[in-house]
Amino acid sequence: MKNTYSEIRKITKRTVNLLFLTLILFVNNLNAQEVSFETSEPFYPWVETIGELENEWGYMLVPENWENPAGNTIKVAVTILKNWSNIENAEAVVFVQGGPGASGIENIGSWIYHPLREKNDIVLMDLRGTGFSEPRLCPDLGQKFLNILAKNQSNQDDVKQKVAETLICRQDLVNKGVDIDSYHSLSVANDLHALKNELGYAQWSVYGVSYGTYMAQVYASNFPDDLRSLVLDSAIDDISSYYTKNTSNYLDSLFKVFEACSNDPECNQQYPDLEKVYFETIADLNKNPLTVAVKKDLVESGTFTYNAEDFKVALQQALYKKKIIEVIPLVVYQFHNRNEKALGNLVSAFSGLLSMDYGVYYCVSCNETLPNNKFEEFEQNAQQFEAKGLMGGVSFYKSDFKVCDQWNLNKPDSLSIYNKVDLSELTIPTLIFEGEYDPITPPANGDRIAKGLTSVQVIKAPTYGHAPSFTEMGKEAASAFVNSSEETTLVTEFDQYSKVDFITGIALNSGISRMGESLNSPNPLFLAPLGIALLLMISFTFTYFVKLISKKYSTLSDKVVRALSVVMSIVGITGIVGLILALFNISGRNYFILAFGLPENFNYLFTLSMVFMVLVLLTFVYFITRLRKINDRSIVFSFIFSNMLLATYLLYWGIV
């Protein structure tokens, strides 16, 4: 009887286990059914016209909440740039963008001609809630922040209004049924895992940059078998200190710039005592904010008021790129000298900080980042620079603590997410890029990650800032690493890096920036009159010059007005062509110079422009006073009017 009972018990247990296993498989199958991929038209049609390959565009449909697959479904936008070698079933590299909240697909320009495409498909994904993904979370919030920062008001009012606008965004998302607690790194890891399976890749290389490095590490920790190799550029090593060390990370990098300038005789001569001037400027702007004029399509008020906090965050952002690092001494002195015209041009670069989808930024930050950072530690980190005159940390980041306090109001602490990263078992090849001047993810971060890995290479990029892997040298190094068949030591041009070439000797002219914008994004309707005027000037100059040499004019008035017109046109044409060539020349060297003017060796172009304006006025006055004595008056006036039109463009741009 006991044996029979025992056998029945075993059979029952096996049956229950079988039913439980069947249920798991059924649920997993249901989960799998929640994921699908649908193709779409290209998000950027022009991409198809410049490449030889048929790329793929589409949306992956995934659960908004991976723990509740029966809930909302969202769309994650995906672009697949096919490899140049037409390799079928090629290995892939998936790019994980930073922010959090920046678009990966918007970065497509960096990948179209990337050497990794020689053998690899490049998979670009707009992380959930960003870019072309649907829904897109509060894409206009960054512009609202810019309008707040532009106001002539206290920093306290800036923070208060920033918190208010963010909470409006939050409530709007909740009203639309968005599960704001489902936007964090673990959800992205699940999205990546699902995307790999949907696209049919057995494994792929994961390429994370900035905050994307943390998401990539969460992905690698949870789905290690998905990865063939890992690239981390400007890495986060510990999410719990990402904010608390913000101030020291920024100033440590800025002090390196000040030291490099003091060791450069030319830079030190033109910009002496840079550190002292920096802190003096903070004190000055704290008492006397500086208001500058900007375009209304950038800031609705048409003005931007720089206070001390705006100055600090502008310098912090300048440390991201090597070419902007080279103009930091110039920028500090322009703020110190309160150069309104030059600093008005900086607002467009400053606004780049606010181009992300800030709905995603705060979902992620308030779900997993700020709850795991202590405000007291942030304050302690900033206080070590109080004696120098910093006046607190960078308020733009400090205010995020207040935003998330309100964002997470009444939210149980147990719902705060801490996706622990554990790469100790990771054996795949890993490459880490570090930028010497990186103000947000300093080189020490990458070094600490490297200590816990068994197969890792670290590329240090002296004189570079954030995301050095997107330089030409970095691209070659990343390609060599991903495509190497065996572990080899990378030798890159970073070993022969060029030093920071600080910009000195600039002839300040705010009109150069406006002229550059017109030529960089040409509007045919705006530039067509200028083109016609230049053609007429060239034609009339040649004709009148030949006739003057041939002595075709009998009266003094005809000779003088035509001679003046020829000289005027030659000066005008020489000046405008010289300015255009200078713009192209300097933009190739460092286009951030153009925000302030041109190197002093181009001073003659400004002199030519002034001479041209005087000649236009002189010729027009002579024409009016001798009108009745001049033959073919309408034709001569057309010639003079063409020059007046060129003068109008120079005045509009602000060159003169």
C-alpha positions as CSV (number, residue, x, y, z in Angstrom):
1,M,0.0,0.0,0.0
2,K,2.9,2.3,0.9
3,N,4.6,1.6,-2.4
4,T,1.4,2.3,-4.3
5,Y,0.9,5.5,-2.4
6,S,4.5,6.5,-3.1
7,E,4.2,5.8,-6.8
8,I,1.0,7.8,-7.0
9,R,2.7,10.6,-5.2
10,K,5.7,10.5,-7.6
11,I,3.3,10.5,-10.6
12,T,1.3,13.3,-9.2
13,K,4.5,15.4,-8.6
14,R,5.7,14.7,-12.1
15,T,2.3,15.7,-13.5
16,V,2.3,18.9,-11.5
17,N,5.9,19.7,-12.6
18,L,4.9,19.0,-16.2
19,L,1.8,21.2,-15.9
20,F,4.0,24.0,-14.3
21,L,6.6,23.7,-17.1
22,T,3.8,23.8,-19.7
23,L,2.4,26.9,-18.0
24,I,5.9,28.6,-18.1
25,L,6.3,27.7,-21.7
26,F,2.8,29.0,-22.5
27,V,3.5,32.3,-20.6
28,N,6.9,32.7,-22.4
29,N,5.2,32.0,-25.7
30,L,2.7,34.7,-24.8
31,N,5.6,37.1,-24.0
32,A,7.3,36.3,-27.2
33,Q,4.1,37.1,-29.1
34,E,4.2,40.6,-27.6
35,V,7.3,41.3,-29.6
36,S,7.3,41.9,-33.4
37,F,9.1,44.0,-36.0
38,E,7.4,46.0,-38.7
39,T,9.3,47.8,-41.5
40,S,8.7,51.4,-42.4
41,E,9.7,54.1,-44.8
42,P,13.2,55.6,-44.1
43,F,13.2,58.1,-41.3
44,Y,15.8,60.1,-43.3
45,P,15.0,59.6,-47.0
46,W,18.3,61.4,-48.0
47,V,20.3,58.5,-46.5
48,E,19.1,56.2,-49.3
49,T,20.3,58.6,-51.9
50,I,23.9,58.8,-50.8
51,G,24.6,55.2,-50.2
52,E,24.9,52.2,-52.4
53,L,23.1,49.8,-50.0
54,E,19.4,49.2,-49.2
55,N,19.2,49.9,-45.5
56,E,16.4,48.7,-43.2
57,W,14.0,50.9,-41.2
58,G,11.3,49.9,-38.9
59,Y,9.7,49.7,-35.5
60,M,10.0,46.9,-32.9
61,L,6.8,46.5,-30.9
62,V,7.5,45.6,-27.3
63,P,5.7,45.7,-23.9
64,E,6.1,49.0,-22.2
65,N,6.4,47.0,-19.0
66,W,8.3,43.8,-19.5
67,E,6.8,42.4,-16.3
68,N,3.3,43.0,-17.7
69,P,3.3,41.9,-21.3
70,A,-0.5,42.2,-21.5
71,G,-0.2,45.9,-20.9
72,N,0.7,48.8,-23.2
73,T,2.7,48.2,-26.3
74,I,5.3,50.8,-27.4
75,K,7.3,51.2,-30.6
76,V,11.1,51.3,-30.6
77,A,12.5,52.9,-33.8
78,V,15.3,51.0,-35.5
79,T,17.6,51.6,-38.4
80,I,20.0,49.0,-39.8
81,L,22.9,50.2,-41.9
82,K,24.0,47.3,-44.0
83,N,27.7,46.5,-44.4
84,W,29.5,47.7,-47.4
85,S,30.9,44.3,-48.3
86,N,27.4,42.8,-49.0
87,I,28.2,40.0,-46.5
88,E,25.0,38.0,-45.9
89,N,24.3,37.3,-42.2
90,A,27.1,39.7,-41.3
91,E,27.9,40.3,-37.7
92,A,26.3,43.4,-36.2
93,V,27.2,46.3,-33.9
94,V,24.3,47.8,-31.9
95,F,24.8,51.4,-30.7
96,V,23.4,52.4,-27.3
97,Q,23.1,56.2,-27.1
98,G,23.6,58.3,-24.0
99,G,21.7,61.1,-22.3
100,P,19.7,59.4,-21.1
101,G,17.2,60.7,-23.7
102,A,19.4,61.3,-26.8
103,S,18.4,59.8,-30.1
104,G,20.6,57.0,-31.5
105,I,19.2,57.3,-35.0
106,E,19.8,61.0,-35.1
107,N,23.5,60.2,-34.7
108,I,23.3,58.4,-38.1
109,G,25.8,60.9,-39.7
110,S,28.6,59.4,-37.6
111,W,27.9,55.9,-38.8
112,I,27.2,56.2,-42.6
113,Y,30.9,56.1,-43.4
114,H,32.2,54.5,-40.2
115,P,34.9,51.9,-40.9
116,L,32.9,49.4,-38.9
117,R,30.5,49.1,-41.8
118,E,33.1,47.5,-43.9
119,K,32.3,44.1,-42.4
120,N,29.4,44.8,-39.9
121,D,25.8,45.8,-40.0
122,I,25.3,48.8,-37.8
123,V,22.1,48.7,-35.7
124,L,20.9,52.1,-34.5
125,M,18.0,52.3,-32.0
126,D,16.1,55.2,-30.6
127,L,15.8,54.1,-27.0
128,R,12.2,53.8,-25.8
129,G,10.6,57.2,-25.6
130,T,13.2,59.1,-27.7
131,G,13.6,60.3,-31.2
132,F,11.4,58.4,-33.7
133,S,10.2,55.9,-31.1
134,E,6.6,56.0,-30.0
135,P,5.4,57.5,-27.7
136,R,8.0,60.2,-27.6
137,L,8.2,61.6,-24.1
138,C,8.0,65.4,-23.7
139,P,10.2,66.4,-26.7
140,D,9.6,70.1,-26.1
141,L,10.7,70.2,-22.5
142,G,14.3,71.1,-23.3
143,Q,13.1,74.2,-25.2
144,K,11.1,75.2,-22.2
145,F,14.2,74.9,-20.0
146,L,16.1,77.1,-22.5
147,N,13.4,79.8,-22.2
148,I,13.6,79.6,-18.4
149,L,17.4,79.9,-18.4
150,A,17.2,82.8,-20.8
151,K,15.2,84.9,-18.3
152,N,16.7,87.7,-16.2
153,Q,15.8,86.1,-12.8
154,S,17.4,84.5,-9.9
155,N,18.8,80.9,-9.9
156,Q,16.1,80.0,-7.3
157,D,13.4,81.1,-9.7
158,D,15.1,79.1,-12.5
159,V,15.0,76.0,-10.4
160,K,11.4,76.5,-9.3
161,Q,10.2,76.9,-12.8
162,K,12.2,74.0,-14.1
163,V,10.6,71.7,-11.5
164,A,7.2,73.1,-12.4
165,E,7.6,72.4,-16.1
166,T,9.0,68.9,-15.4
167,L,6.0,68.0,-13.2
168,I,3.6,69.3,-16.0
169,C,5.5,66.8,-18.3
170,R,5.1,64.0,-15.8
171,Q,1.4,64.6,-15.3
172,D,0.8,64.8,-19.1
173,L,2.5,61.4,-19.5
174,V,0.4,59.9,-16.7
175,N,-2.7,61.3,-18.3
176,K,-1.8,59.7,-21.6
177,G,-1.4,56.3,-19.9
178,V,2.4,56.2,-20.1
179,D,3.9,53.9,-17.5
180,I,6.7,56.2,-16.4
181,D,8.1,53.6,-14.1
182,S,9.0,51.4,-17.0
183,Y,11.7,53.6,-18.5
184,H,15.0,52.6,-17.1
185,S,18.1,50.6,-18.0
186,L,16.7,47.1,-17.4
187,S,13.8,47.8,-19.7
188,V,16.3,48.9,-22.4
189,A,18.3,45.7,-21.8
190,N,15.1,43.7,-22.4
191,D,14.5,45.8,-25.6
192,L,18.0,45.0,-26.8
193,H,17.6,41.3,-26.1
194,A,14.3,41.2,-28.0
195,L,15.7,43.2,-30.9
196,K,18.7,40.9,-31.3
197,N,16.3,37.9,-31.5
198,E,13.9,39.7,-33.9
199,L,16.7,40.6,-36.3
200,G,18.1,37.1,-36.1
201,Y,21.6,37.8,-34.8
202,A,23.1,35.0,-32.7
203,Q,25.3,37.5,-31.0
204,W,26.4,41.1,-31.6
205,S,28.9,43.7,-30.4
206,V,27.4,46.3,-28.1
207,Y,28.7,49.9,-28.4
208,G,27.6,52.2,-25.6
209,V,28.5,55.8,-25.1
210,S,28.1,58.0,-22.0
211,Y,24.9,57.0,-20.1
212,G,24.6,54.3,-22.8
213,T,27.6,52.6,-21.2
214,Y,25.7,52.0,-18.0
215,M,22.7,50.6,-20.0
216,A,25.1,48.4,-22.0
217,Q,26.6,47.1,-18.7
218,V,23.1,46.3,-17.4
219,Y,22.4,44.5,-20.6
220,A,25.7,42.6,-20.4
221,S,25.0,41.6,-16.8
222,N,21.5,40.3,-17.6
223,F,22.1,38.8,-21.1
224,P,25.8,37.9,-21.3
225,D,25.3,35.3,-24.0
226,D,24.0,38.0,-26.3
227,L,27.3,39.8,-26.6
228,R,30.3,39.0,-28.8
229,S,32.3,42.1,-27.7
230,L,31.7,45.3,-25.7
231,V,32.8,48.9,-26.4
232,L,32.4,51.5,-23.7
233,D,33.1,55.1,-24.5
234,S,33.1,57.6,-21.7
235,A,32.0,55.1,-19.2
236,I,29.9,55.2,-16.0
237,D,31.4,52.8,-13.4
238,D,29.2,53.4,-10.4
239,I,25.6,54.8,-10.8
240,S,25.6,55.8,-7.1
241,S,28.3,58.4,-7.6
242,Y,27.3,59.6,-11.0
243,Y,25.8,62.8,-9.6
244,T,27.7,63.1,-6.3
245,K,31.1,63.7,-7.9
246,N,29.6,66.0,-10.6
247,T,31.3,69.2,-9.4
248,S,34.8,67.8,-8.9
249,N,34.7,65.9,-12.2
250,Y,33.9,69.2,-13.9
251,L,36.5,71.4,-12.2
252,D,39.2,68.8,-12.3
253,S,38.9,68.8,-16.1
254,L,38.6,72.6,-16.3
255,F,41.7,73.1,-14.1
256,K,43.6,70.9,-16.6
257,V,42.7,73.4,-19.3
258,F,43.8,76.3,-17.2
259,E,47.1,74.5,-16.5
260,A,47.7,73.7,-20.1
261,C,47.1,77.3,-21.1
262,S,49.5,78.6,-18.4
263,N,52.1,76.3,-19.8
264,D,51.5,77.6,-23.4
265,P,53.5,80.9,-23.7
266,E,51.2,82.3,-26.4
267,C,48.0,81.3,-24.5
268,N,49.3,82.5,-21.2
269,Q,50.3,85.9,-22.7
270,Q,46.9,86.5,-24.1
271,Y,44.9,85.0,-21.4
272,P,46.9,85.3,-18.1
273,D,45.6,84.1,-14.7
274,L,42.9,82.1,-16.3
275,E,41.7,80.4,-13.2
276,K,41.5,83.6,-11.3
277,V,39.6,85.3,-14.1
278,Y,37.2,82.3,-14.2
279,F,36.2,82.7,-10.5
280,E,36.1,86.5,-10.8
281,T,33.6,86.1,-13.7
282,I,31.4,83.9,-11.6
283,A,31.3,86.6,-8.8
284,D,30.6,89.3,-11.4
285,L,27.8,87.5,-13.1
286,N,26.3,86.5,-9.8
287,K,25.9,90.2,-9.0
288,N,25.4,91.6,-12.6
289,P,23.9,89.1,-15.1
290,L,24.6,89.8,-18.7
291,T,21.8,90.0,-21.2
292,V,22.5,89.4,-24.9
293,A,20.4,89.4,-28.1
294,V,19.6,86.1,-29.7
295,K,17.3,85.0,-32.5
296,K,13.7,84.6,-31.6
297,D,13.5,81.2,-33.2
298,L,16.0,80.1,-30.6
299,V,14.6,81.9,-27.6
300,E,11.1,83.3,-27.8
301,S,12.0,86.5,-25.9
302,G,14.8,87.4,-28.3
303,T,17.2,87.8,-25.4
304,F,19.3,85.5,-23.1
305,T,20.5,86.5,-19.7
306,Y,23.7,84.8,-18.6
307,N,24.0,84.4,-14.8
308,A,26.8,82.7,-12.9
309,E,25.1,79.3,-13.3
310,D,24.7,79.7,-17.0
311,F,28.4,80.5,-17.3
312,K,29.4,77.4,-15.3
313,V,27.3,75.0,-17.3
314,A,28.5,76.6,-20.6
315,L,32.1,75.9,-19.6
316,Q,31.2,72.4,-18.5
317,Q,29.6,71.7,-21.9
318,A,32.7,73.2,-23.6
319,L,34.8,70.5,-22.2
320,Y,33.0,67.8,-24.2
321,K,34.7,68.5,-27.5
322,K,38.4,69.1,-28.2
323,K,37.7,72.0,-30.6
324,I,35.6,73.8,-28.0
325,I,38.3,73.1,-25.4
326,E,40.6,75.1,-27.6
327,V,38.4,78.2,-27.3
328,I,37.8,78.0,-23.5
329,P,40.4,80.6,-22.6
330,L,38.8,82.9,-25.2
331,V,35.3,82.2,-23.9
332,V,36.3,82.9,-20.3
333,Y,37.7,86.3,-21.3
334,Q,34.7,87.2,-23.4
335,F,32.5,86.6,-20.4
336,H,34.9,88.5,-18.2
337,N,34.9,91.4,-20.7
338,R,31.1,91.2,-21.1
339,N,31.3,91.0,-24.9
340,E,27.5,90.9,-25.6
341,K,27.7,90.4,-29.4
342,A,30.1,87.5,-29.3
343,L,28.3,85.8,-26.4
344,G,25.0,86.0,-28.2
345,N,26.4,83.6,-30.7
346,L,27.2,81.1,-28.0
347,V,23.6,80.5,-27.0
348,S,22.9,78.2,-30.0
349,A,25.8,76.0,-28.9
350,F,24.7,76.3,-25.3
351,S,21.2,75.1,-26.4
352,G,22.6,71.9,-27.7
353,L,22.6,70.7,-24.1
354,L,18.8,70.8,-24.1
355,S,18.2,68.9,-27.4
356,M,17.4,65.6,-25.7
357,D,14.0,64.2,-24.9
358,Y,13.8,65.2,-21.3
359,G,10.8,63.2,-20.6
360,V,13.0,60.1,-20.9
361,Y,15.8,61.8,-19.1
362,Y,13.7,62.3,-16.0
363,C,12.0,58.9,-16.2
364,V,15.3,57.2,-16.2
365,S,17.1,59.6,-13.8
366,C,14.3,59.6,-11.3
367,N,13.8,55.8,-11.6
368,E,17.4,54.7,-11.2
369,T,19.9,57.4,-10.9
370,L,19.0,60.2,-8.4
371,P,17.4,57.8,-5.8
372,N,20.8,56.1,-5.6
373,N,22.8,59.3,-5.2
374,K,22.8,61.3,-2.0
375,F,22.3,65.0,-2.1
376,E,24.4,65.5,1.0
377,E,27.4,63.9,-0.8
378,F,26.8,66.2,-3.8
379,E,26.9,69.2,-1.5
380,Q,30.0,68.0,0.3
381,N,31.7,67.5,-3.1
382,A,30.9,71.0,-4.2
383,Q,31.9,72.6,-0.9
384,Q,35.5,71.8,-1.3
385,F,35.6,74.6,-4.0
386,E,33.7,77.2,-2.1
387,A,36.9,78.9,-0.9
388,K,37.9,79.5,-4.5
389,G,34.6,81.1,-5.3
390,L,32.6,78.5,-7.1
391,M,29.4,79.3,-5.2
392,G,27.9,75.8,-5.1
393,G,28.0,73.0,-7.7
394,V,26.6,73.3,-11.2
395,S,23.0,74.2,-10.6
396,F,21.7,72.6,-13.8
397,Y,22.6,69.2,-12.3
398,K,22.0,70.1,-8.7
399,S,18.3,71.0,-9.5
400,D,17.7,67.4,-10.7
401,F,17.6,66.3,-7.1
402,K,14.7,68.7,-6.5
403,V,13.0,67.5,-9.7
404,C,13.2,63.9,-8.7
405,D,12.1,64.6,-5.2
406,Q,8.8,65.9,-6.6
407,W,8.7,63.4,-9.5
408,N,8.9,60.5,-7.0
409,L,6.7,62.1,-4.3
410,N,4.6,59.4,-2.6
411,K,6.5,56.7,-4.5
412,P,7.6,53.9,-2.1
413,D,11.4,53.6,-1.8
414,S,11.0,49.9,-2.6
415,L,10.1,50.9,-6.2
416,S,13.4,52.7,-6.7
417,I,15.4,50.7,-9.2
418,Y,19.0,49.7,-8.7
419,N,20.3,47.6,-11.5
420,K,23.4,46.3,-10.1
421,V,26.1,45.8,-12.7
422,D,28.3,42.7,-12.2
423,L,30.8,42.1,-15.0
424,S,33.0,39.8,-13.0
425,E,31.9,36.8,-15.0
426,L,32.2,38.6,-18.3
427,T,34.9,37.1,-20.5
428,I,34.2,38.7,-23.8
429,P,36.7,41.2,-25.3
430,T,36.0,44.7,-24.0
431,L,37.3,48.1,-25.2
432,I,37.1,51.2,-23.1
433,F,37.7,54.8,-24.4
434,E,38.7,57.6,-21.9
435,G,38.9,61.3,-22.7
436,E,41.5,63.3,-20.7
437,Y,39.3,66.4,-20.3
438,D,35.9,64.6,-20.0
439,P,33.9,66.6,-17.4
440,I,31.1,64.1,-16.7
441,T,32.7,60.6,-17.0
442,P,36.4,61.1,-16.2
443,P,39.1,58.6,-17.1
444,A,39.2,57.1,-13.7
445,N,35.7,55.6,-14.4
446,G,37.1,53.4,-17.2
447,D,40.1,52.4,-15.2
448,R,37.9,51.1,-12.4
449,I,35.7,49.1,-14.8
450,A,38.8,47.6,-16.4
451,K,40.1,46.3,-13.1
452,G,37.2,43.8,-12.9
453,L,37.5,42.4,-16.4
454,T,39.5,39.6,-17.7
455,S,39.8,40.6,-21.4
456,V,40.0,44.4,-21.7
457,Q,41.9,47.1,-23.5
458,V,41.8,50.8,-22.5
459,I,42.4,53.5,-25.0
460,K,43.3,56.8,-23.3
461,A,42.7,59.9,-25.5
462,P,44.9,62.7,-24.2
463,T,43.6,66.3,-25.0
464,Y,40.1,64.9,-25.9
465,G,36.9,65.4,-24.0
466,H,33.7,63.3,-24.0
467,A,33.1,60.4,-26.5
468,P,36.6,60.3,-28.1
469,S,35.7,57.1,-30.0
470,F,33.8,59.3,-32.5
471,T,37.0,61.0,-33.7
472,E,38.6,59.5,-36.9
473,M,41.3,57.9,-34.7
474,G,38.6,56.4,-32.4
475,K,36.6,55.0,-35.3
476,E,39.6,53.2,-36.7
477,A,40.5,51.8,-33.2
478,A,36.9,50.6,-32.6
479,S,36.8,48.9,-36.0
480,A,40.1,47.2,-35.5
481,F,39.0,45.9,-32.1
482,V,35.5,44.6,-33.2
483,N,36.9,42.9,-36.3
484,S,40.1,41.4,-34.9
485,S,40.0,37.6,-35.0
486,E,42.2,37.3,-32.0
487,E,43.2,39.4,-29.1
488,T,45.7,41.9,-30.2
489,T,47.1,45.1,-28.7
490,L,45.6,48.1,-30.4
491,V,48.0,50.7,-31.7
492,T,46.2,53.9,-32.6
493,E,47.1,57.4,-33.5
494,F,46.0,58.5,-30.0
495,D,49.5,57.5,-29.1
496,Q,50.7,60.4,-31.4
497,Y,48.0,62.8,-30.3
498,S,48.2,66.5,-31.2
499,K,48.3,68.9,-28.2
500,V,45.4,71.3,-27.6
501,D,45.9,74.3,-29.9
502,F,44.5,77.1,-27.9
503,I,42.9,79.8,-30.1
504,T,44.7,83.2,-29.8
505,G,44.8,86.3,-31.9
506,I,41.2,86.6,-32.9
507,A,39.8,89.7,-34.6
508,L,36.3,89.9,-32.9
509,N,33.4,90.2,-35.3
510,S,30.0,88.8,-34.4
511,G,28.8,89.0,-38.0
512,I,31.0,86.2,-39.1
513,S,28.8,83.7,-37.2
514,R,25.6,85.0,-38.9
515,M,27.3,84.8,-42.3
516,G,28.5,81.3,-41.6
517,E,25.0,80.2,-40.6
518,S,23.6,81.6,-43.9
519,L,26.2,79.7,-46.0
520,N,26.1,76.5,-44.0
521,S,22.3,76.1,-44.3
522,P,21.7,77.9,-47.6
523,N,18.2,79.3,-48.2
524,P,17.9,79.8,-52.0
525,L,15.3,82.6,-51.6
526,F,17.6,84.5,-49.3
527,L,20.9,84.0,-51.2
528,A,19.5,84.2,-54.8
529,P,19.6,88.0,-54.9
530,L,23.2,88.0,-53.7
531,G,24.2,85.6,-56.4
532,I,22.5,87.7,-59.1
533,A,24.1,90.8,-57.8
534,L,27.6,89.3,-57.9
535,L,27.0,88.1,-61.4
536,L,26.0,91.6,-62.5
537,M,28.9,93.1,-60.7
538,I,31.4,90.8,-62.4
539,S,29.8,91.4,-65.8
540,F,29.6,95.2,-65.5
541,T,33.1,95.4,-64.0
542,F,34.6,93.6,-67.0
543,T,32.6,95.6,-69.6
544,Y,33.2,99.0,-68.0
545,F,36.9,98.3,-67.4
546,V,37.4,97.4,-71.1
547,K,35.5,100.6,-72.2
548,L,37.5,102.8,-69.9
549,I,40.7,101.4,-71.2
550,S,39.4,101.9,-74.8
551,K,38.4,105.5,-73.9
552,K,34.8,104.9,-75.0
553,Y,33.4,107.6,-72.7
554,S,33.7,111.2,-73.7
555,T,32.4,113.1,-70.6
556,L,34.1,113.4,-67.2
557,S,31.0,112.3,-65.4
558,D,30.7,109.1,-67.3
559,K,34.3,108.3,-66.8
560,V,34.3,109.1,-63.0
561,V,31.1,107.2,-62.2
562,R,32.2,104.1,-64.1
563,A,35.7,104.2,-62.7
564,L,34.2,104.5,-59.2
565,S,31.8,101.6,-59.9
566,V,34.6,99.4,-61.2
567,V,36.9,100.0,-58.2
568,M,33.9,99.6,-55.8
569,S,32.9,96.3,-57.4
570,I,36.5,94.9,-57.4
571,V,36.8,95.8,-53.7
572,G,33.4,94.3,-52.9
573,I,33.9,91.1,-54.9
574,T,37.4,90.6,-53.4
575,G,36.0,91.2,-49.9
576,I,33.1,88.8,-50.1
577,V,35.1,86.0,-51.9
578,G,37.8,86.5,-49.3
579,L,35.3,86.2,-46.4
580,I,33.8,83.0,-47.9
581,L,37.2,81.4,-48.4
582,A,38.2,82.4,-44.8
583,L,35.0,80.9,-43.5
584,F,35.7,77.6,-45.2
585,N,39.3,77.7,-44.1
586,I,38.6,78.3,-40.4
587,S,35.6,75.9,-40.3
588,G,38.0,73.2,-41.4
589,R,40.4,74.1,-38.6
590,N,38.0,74.9,-35.8
591,Y,34.5,76.1,-36.6
592,F,33.9,77.4,-33.1
593,I,36.3,80.3,-33.8
594,L,33.6,81.6,-36.1
595,A,31.3,82.4,-33.1
596,F,33.8,85.2,-32.2
597,G,35.3,86.3,-35.5
598,L,38.4,85.4,-37.6
599,P,42.1,85.1,-36.8
600,E,43.9,88.5,-37.0
601,N,45.6,87.6,-40.2
602,F,42.2,88.0,-41.9
603,N,41.8,91.6,-40.5
604,Y,42.3,93.0,-44.1
605,L,38.9,91.5,-45.0
606,F,37.2,93.7,-42.5
607,T,39.2,96.7,-43.7
608,L,38.1,95.9,-47.3
609,S,34.5,95.6,-46.2
610,M,34.7,99.1,-44.6
611,V,36.4,100.5,-47.7
612,F,33.7,98.9,-49.9
613,M,30.9,100.6,-47.8
614,V,32.6,104.0,-48.2
615,L,32.9,103.5,-51.9
616,V,29.3,102.5,-52.2
617,L,28.2,105.6,-50.5
618,L,30.6,107.8,-52.4
619,T,29.6,106.3,-55.8
620,F,25.9,106.6,-55.1
621,V,26.3,110.3,-54.0
622,Y,28.3,111.1,-57.1
623,F,25.7,109.4,-59.3
624,I,22.8,111.3,-57.7
625,T,24.6,114.7,-58.0
626,R,25.7,114.1,-61.6
627,L,22.6,112.3,-62.7
628,R,21.7,114.5,-65.7
629,K,25.3,114.4,-67.1
630,I,25.5,110.6,-67.1
631,N,24.6,108.5,-70.1
632,D,22.7,105.2,-69.8
633,R,21.6,106.2,-66.3
634,S,19.4,103.2,-65.7
635,I,22.2,100.7,-66.6
636,V,24.7,102.5,-64.4
637,F,22.1,102.5,-61.5
638,S,21.7,98.8,-61.9
639,F,25.4,98.4,-61.5
640,I,25.5,100.6,-58.4
641,F,22.3,98.9,-57.0
642,S,24.0,95.5,-57.3
643,N,26.8,96.8,-55.1
644,M,24.3,98.3,-52.7
645,L,22.7,94.9,-52.4
646,L,26.0,93.3,-51.4
647,A,26.4,96.1,-48.9
648,T,23.0,95.3,-47.5
649,Y,24.0,91.7,-46.9
650,L,27.2,92.8,-45.1
651,L,25.1,95.1,-42.9
652,Y,22.5,92.4,-42.2
653,W,25.1,89.9,-41.2
654,G,26.9,92.5,-39.1
655,I,30.3,92.2,-40.8
656,V,30.4,96.1,-40.9
